[in-house]
Amino acid sequence: MQRRMSSAVSLALAGGLAMTGVVAATATTAVAAPDVTAAGVGETPVGAQAWTRVSKKNPNRSYWNAADDLRVGNEGGTQGLSRAYLRVDTTALAGATVSKATFRITNTGAPSCTGRPVELWSVGAVSARTTWKNQPAKGVKLATVTDAKGHDGCAAGDLEFDATALVKEAAATSQSSVTLGLFASNESDVSAWKRFAPATAKLEATVGRPVPPVVSSPEFPDASNGVPAETAKARTPGTFTFGTGGAANLEKIVYSSDFDPREIAVAPGASAVITPAGSGPHSIYAYSVDKAGRRSDQAVYRFWALGNGGVRDSAGDLNGDGLRDLWTLDPQGRLRFSAGRADGTFAAPVDGGASFAPGSRIAAGGDWGEDGYNDLVVLETVPGLGAKQLRVYPNNGLGSVRPHDRIVLSVFESDPAAGNDHWSDAQDIADAGDVNGDGEPDLLVKQGAKLWVYTGSRSGYLDMNGAPVLVGDGGWDTASVIVPGDTDGDGATDLWVRDDASGDLFAVRGAKDAEGRFDATSWSTAHRVKIGSALDRAAYPTLVAAGDLDRDGLADLAAVGADGKAVWFRATATGIDATPRPIG
């Protein structure tokens, strides 16, 4: 539950602040302590920060911090006409959201119990040089109180003045103090004078949370009451405006979303471009922060993003623009996303949203969920487990992964002696595309000298649709394999095999069995055709099936060099061009 909190802060007119918390709460909110604290909490104020009075009878005399009572009004006789001034420390309110302020001071003397008006004004600064002849200028009249105390039949007591306007302004402009003036409304009336005890003066300010932001978007209208008639598709940039709701004195507005938990600050009333990655319901979370650092309650803006009609992204497209993209790992194991361009070049790599331990292997390909996005499969060592795991990191649809939504791939049969989880001690994996034509992503696992093909399943079990197929047993430990797809148009998936030591790259044609189904074991016996060279593992530790990057109809090759930089090699009619081209 979000707590709606306000606190009345009592600021003593003293060299040190003394504050008492008065907390208001509704039936649906929790009672909380004040969010402004200082030394002396709960103590009785012991004195004013500064005060003085001026006397018309003694025009050159200073009464700065005098021990006697403050005099206000015309007492006649030897005293004559007086006015009083007090300086209040408002440092603790700097930048706060003040909703109400009350000035209190004890009226210790009056000529009678008949109420007479006394006024509270904002005035200019006062000092030890303040005299009748050197008075501060009047500002704005804040309040008038008609009362009288401190006479026979009406004991001394506090008079209360509304000082909200002045204190709001002081808080908004972070003033360290304000100065108040007390004046009799009729300075000719000798029955209207009053005396006040300066040590009793205090200012009580009700400090509350700022107003929550008001969020709106023309592309993604409010969906609190159902899906709007007009709303944009997922992966469409939307302009979201964070209105102040009429609140003043705000420092910033902070927002996050259900699809991006990072908190991002914007100026009050500003807009931000936010792109919802997935279809369906989404929420933007936002709160205001005033200049005193106090947070508002959280606003939740609900909207709906339309889906893509069940159409899956094309192979290798990681952000939905129809072009081939790449995921790579930098030398520190951080995932990097490189958005492809139609001309075979890439945008500069950006953060992909996850980091992996040294030695982890990645494969990008296939929708392992139900959102139509191509996800990331990672072979990684799990500390304390003693074996490697295969994990799927869902793509957010824009090229970053969602680590908190990862799933662990498994098998029904996992006996160490005869189980199907051959990746527990494997060295590498590769995206196999959809080798069996069932519409689900498949995977290659290289376990020592053995190469396995696993058919994918949305259940997360890789032997759901049959046990893994052993492509071959022997020689795969000295090779790297990638799957470029069906490169010759015969309906069977082909394989590229690199001799890690020599750097030669070979194409291996796939074949179908007598029933017209793809036969993965054909890769182990098919003739190998050399299509590239100078790609040894020492120079290029990782090879990646890049697809057709330059849209010439041929499958290209990508790699990560020993220096951690990603490059790609253009395919030609006779093989793979030896010239590395930078990615990003």
N, C-alpha and C positions, 0 to 999 in steps of 0.2 A: 504494500500500500504506500502510495506517495503521501508524505506528511505535509500538511498545510500549516505553516508556523508563523506566528508573529510574536514579537517581544517588546515590552515596554522597558526602555532603558533609562534609568534615572541618572542624570549627569549632575553631580554636585558642583557647585561653584567653588571648586577647591583646586589647589595645586595638583592633587592627584584625584583621578576619577573614582567615584563610588557608584556602583550600578546595582540595581535590584531588578530581577526578572519577573515580569507579570505576563504569563503566557495564556493566550486565548485559544480555544479549540472548539471545533464543532463536533457533532455527534459522530461524524465519519472520519475524524482526523485524530492522530495520536498527539498526546501532550508531550512537548519536548522542551528541553532547557533553552534559554536564550542563546542566540548564535553570536552574541557580542559579549565578551568577558574582559575583565580587567582586575587588577589588584584591588582589594577592598570590596568585593562583591558582598552585598547584604549588610554592609556597615552603614551606620548613620552618618550622613555628611557632617563634617566638623567645621567647615568654614567656606567662605566664598573664594573664588579664584581672585577676583578683584571687584571693588565697588567704590563708589564715592557719591557725594551729593554736592550741590552748589546752593549757595545762599545769596539772595539779593541784598540782604543786609550786610553781608561780608563778601563783596564782589571779587576780592582778590585772594580769598582764602581757599586753600585746598583741604579737602576732607578725605583724602585718599586712604582707603582701608582703615578709617577711623573706627574706634571700638564702640562708639555709641550707635543708636539706631539711625536708620536712614529716615529722613523727613521728606514728606511730599505734600505740597499744597501750602496755603497761606494760614499760618498760625497767629498772625497779628503780633502785637507787642514786640518783644526783643528778637523773636525768631523771624518773623516775617515769612516771605515766600521761599520755598525750597523745591528742588527737584532731585531725583535720585537716578543713578545709573549703575548697572551691573554688567560685568563681562562673564560670559559663559563659555566654557571649553567644549567645543563640538568636534574635537578630533576623532572621537570614536565613531562618529556618524558619517565620516567622510565617505562619499559614494553610496551610502545606504539608501534604501527605499523607505522613506518616512511617510507614514499615512496620517499621523496625528502627533502633535506636540503640545504639552501643557506646561506653563510656567507657574510655579507655586512659591509663595513666600508668606511668612507669618505676619499678619497685621497685629502689632503689639499695642497700638494706641490710636484713639480717635476722640473727637470732642463730644460725641454722643453715640448712641446705638442706632441713630437714623442713617440709613444708607445714603451715601453720596458717591457719585461716579469718580473712578480713578482709571487712567488710561495707560496701556502698555504700548510702547512704540519701539520700532527699530531705530537705532541712532548710530552715529559715527563712533570712531574709536575714542576711548578715554584713557587718561594716564594721570600721573601725580601732578601734572600741570593743568588739569581740568579745574576751572573755577567758573564763577558766574560770568565773568568777562571772557572766558575761553571755553565755551560749551560746545559739545558735538552737535552737528546738524541733525535735525529730525529726518527720519526716513519715512516709514509707512506706519500708520496706526494699526496695531494688530488686534487689540481687544479693549473693551470697556467693561469694568465690573462695578456694579453699584451695590455697596455693602459697607459695613462698619463693624469692627471688632476691637477689643482691647479697652473697653469702657465698663463702668459698673453696669451689670445686667447683660453684658455681651462680652464673654471672655475672649481673650486673644485667640486667633486661629488663622488658618491659611486662607488666602484669597487665590483663586485659580484663574489664569488667563490663557486664552487660546493663542499659542505661538506657532501654529502649524505652518503658516505661509513662510515665515522667516526661516524656520528650521529645515523645511523642505529645500529651500533655496541653498542654505548653507551646506546641506548634505550633498546636493546635486553638484555644487561647485567646489566641494571638498575644503570648505573654510575651516580653519582651526578654531575659530571662536566667533561668537556673535555678541553684540552689545545691546542691552535693553534699557529703555528709559521709562520711568514711572512719573506721570504727571497728573495733577488734579485737573478734571475737566473744566472746572471753573476756578481759576487761580485768584479770583477776587473774593470768593466765598470763604470766610473764616470758619465756617462750620463744615468744611469739606477736607480738612487736612488729615493726614494719616502718618503713622510711623511704622516702620518695618524692620525686622531683625535680619540683617544680611546673611548671617550664618545659616538661616533656615531655607534660603533660596535654593531651588533646584529646578531642573528642566527634565520632564518626562517625555520621551519620544517613543512612539510605537513604531518599531522597525519590523517590517514584514518581508516575506519573499517577493521578488519581482514577479510580474505577470508572465505566465508561460507564453511562448511564441505562438503565432498564428501561421500555420503552414498552408501553402496553396500551390497548385501547379496546373497550368492550362493543358499540358499533355496528359497528365495523370490526375484527373479530378478526384475529389474526396469519394471514397467508397464505403464510408461508414454504414450507409443504408443500402448497400448492395452494389453490384457492378454497374458503373455508369454506362449510359447509352453510347458515349464516345470516350474511348480511352486508348492509349497507344500500346504498341506491342513491346514485349520484352526486348532488351538490348537497344531500345530507342532512347537517346538522350532526352531528359526532361528538365525543364527549368522549375526549380522549387524555390519559392520566396518565403523568407522567414520574417514575418511581420511582427511588430512589437506589441500589437494589441492596444496601442495607445500609451504604453508604458514609457516613461522617461527615465533618464539616469541609468541606462543600460550600457554595459561595457562590451558585451558580445553575446552571440547566440551560438550554442554548441549543438551539433546534430550528429546522428549516426543512423544506421538502418539495419534491418534484419539480415540483409545480404552483405553488409560491410560494417563490422562493429567498431571500426576506428572512429574516434570522436574528432570532428573537424569544426573549427570555429569560423564564424562569419560575422561581419558587422551587423548590428541591429537593422532590420529592414532589408538586408541584402539578399541576393539570390545565389543559388549554386546549381550547377548542372550535374545531375545525378542520373546514372544509367542503371535501371534495374536489370539484372542479368537473367533472372528466371521469370517464367510466366506465373500467373496466379496472384494471390493476395500478397501484399507487402506492407511494411510499416516504416515510417520515418520517425525517429525519436529525437526530440529537441527540448532544450531548456535554456532559459535566459540567465545571464549572470550580470548583476549590477556592479557599479564601480567600487562597491565595498567587498566584492567577491562573493556575495550571497546568491545562491541558486534558486531559481523558481521550481515549481513542480514541473514534472515532465509532460510535455505535450506529445500525443501519439497521432500521427497522420496516416490514415489507412488508404491505400489505393490498390488498383488492380492493373496488372500488365497482361495483355493478350498473349497467347501462345503462338507457335508457328504452324499450327494445324497438324501436329504430329510428324512433321517432316524433320528428319535427322540432318545434321550438318554433314557436308561431304567429307570424305576422308582427308584428314590433315588440316581441316579448317577448324581453328580453335577459338575464333571470335565471331563467327557467323557472317563474315563478309564474302564467303565463297572462295577465298584464296587460301593457298597452302601457307601454314604458319609453322613455327618450330618452338619446341621446348628443349632447353639445354640446361646443364648444370655448370655453374661457374666453379673456379678452383676451391671455393669455400663450401661447395655443396648447395648453394642457393639456386633455386629454380629461376630461370630467366625465360621470358616470353618474347619472341621476335615475330612481329606481325608481317606477313608477306604482302608484297605489292605485285601488281600484275606484270611488272617488267622484270621479274626475277630478283629484285632487290628487296631488302627488308627494312622496316623501321628500326630505330635503335632499340636494343633489348631493354625490357623493363622487368621489374620484380614480378615473379610468378606466384608469390604468396606462401612459399614453404621452403624449408631447408632440410637437407638430408645428411646423414652421417657419411664419412669418407667410405668409398667403395660401393655406395648405392648405385643401382642401375635403374634407368627409367625407360619407359616405352609409352609413347603417346598414340592413342588410337582407339576408336570405338566408343560407343555409348554404353557404358556399364550400368547406367541408371535408366530413367524413363523421361529425361528432359530433352533428348535429341542432341546433347552436346558430347563432343569427344573428350574422354577423360584421360587421366594420367595413371599408369600402373607403375608401381615402384617395387623393386626387389631390394629390401633393406635388412640389415642385421639389427635385431632387437636386443638391447642390453639385458642380460639376465636370462634370456630365453635359450641361448645356446644354439639357435638355428635362425635361418632367414625366413622372412615373411613376404608374401605378396600382398600389397595393399593398393586399393584404388582410391585416388584422390579426385573427387568430383570437380569438374571444370565449372566455374561460375558463369560460363558462356561468353566471357570477355578475355579469356586467356590466363586468368589466375585460378588457382585451385583453392578448395575449401578444406583445410586440414582437419577441422573439427568434425567434418562429415565423412571422413575416410572410413572405408570398410576393409576388413581383412578377408582375402580370398582363402577358400579352404577346399577340402575334398572329403567325401564320405569315408573313403578308405585311406587312412593315414598311418597304418602300421609301419614302423621304421624299417622292417625287413622287406615288406612287399607292398608298401603303400603307394599312393598316387601323387604324394606331395614331393615331387622330385626337385622342387626349388629350395628345399630346406638347406641344401649345401651346394646350390647352383652358383655359377659365375656370371651369368648374363641372361637377359630376356630381350625379346623383340616383338613388336606388334606384328601379328600375322594377318591382319585384315580379317576377312570372313572367308576362311578357306573351305568351309563345308556348305556355304550358301544358306545357312539358317537365319541370317539376319543379325546374329550376335557376334561380338568381337572375339577373336581367337588370339592365342598367345604362343610364342616359342620360348622354351626354357632350355638353356645350354648348361648341362650338368656334367662337368668334366669332359670326357670323350663322347658323351651321349647328347643327342638333340631330341627334344620332345615337342609335340604339338598338343596344346590343350584347347578344347573347344569351350568358349565362354558361355556363361549362363547368368541371367539376372538374379538368380538365387544366391550367387556368391560361391557356389560349389562348382569346381572345374571338372568334376567327373559326373555331373548330373546327366549329361547327354552322351556319356560313354567315357571309358578310360582313356588316358592320354596315349597318343600314338608315338612309338619310338621310331623316329626317322632313320636313325642309324646309330650304331655303337662302335665308335672308333674314329679318331682323327678330328673330332669337333673341338677338342681342347686347344688346338693350335689355329683355330679359325674363328672369325667373327661372321655372324650371319645377319642379314636384314632382308625384309620382304618388300620388294618394290611393287608387288601386285601382279596382275596379268599383263606382262609387257609385250606379248606377241599376239594377243587377241584370240587365243584358242580356248578360253574359258577356264584355264587352270592357272593357279597362282604360281608365280616363279620365285626363285630365290637368288640372292646375291651372296657369294661367299668370298671372304677375304682371307688370304694366307697372311697371318699376323706377322710372320718373320720377313717374308719377301715383299709384302705390300701389294702383291698382285690381287686383282679383283676379278672374280669369275661369275658369269651368269649361268644359272642352272634352271632349265625349263621344267616346269611341273607337268604332270600327266594325270589322266583319269583312268579309272579301272574299267573293267568290262561292262559295268552297269552305268557308266557315265558319271561316276562320282569322283571327286578329287582324291588322289592317292598321295598322301604326304610322303610315303616311303620312296616314291619315285625320285625324290631329291637326292637320295643316297646313291642311286645307280645312274642317274642321267649324266650325259656328257657335259663337261664344264668348258665354257667358252670364255677366254680371257677378254675382259672389256676395260681394264684399267690397271694402272701400276703406280708405284711410288706412294702407296697408301699404307705403309707399314704401321703397326700398332704403336711403335715408339713415337712416331711423328703425329699420329692421329689415334689416340686411345679409344675414341668413340666414333662409330659410324651411325648415321641416321638415314632411314628411308624418307626422302624429302618429297616424293611425288613430283608432279610436273610444276616446277616453280616458275618457269618462264612461258608456260602455255604454248609450247611447241609440239605437244603430243607425246613427249618422251619423259620417262621417269628420271629425275635428277638425284644426285647424292649429296648429303650433307655430312659434316664431320665436326668434331671438337678437337682442336689441336692440343699438343702438349703444353702450350702456353695458356690454355683455357679459352682461347678465342674460337668462335664458331665460324665455319666457312662452308661454302657449297661448291659442287663441281657440276658443270653443265653436261647433260647427256647429248651425244651426237648420234648420227646414224650408225657409227661403227663402234661406239663405246662411250666411256666417260672421259671428258676432256681433263687434262692434268693440271689445268690452271685453277688454283683455289680462288674463290671469290668471297669477299667478306660479307658477313651477315650483320647488318646494322652498322 
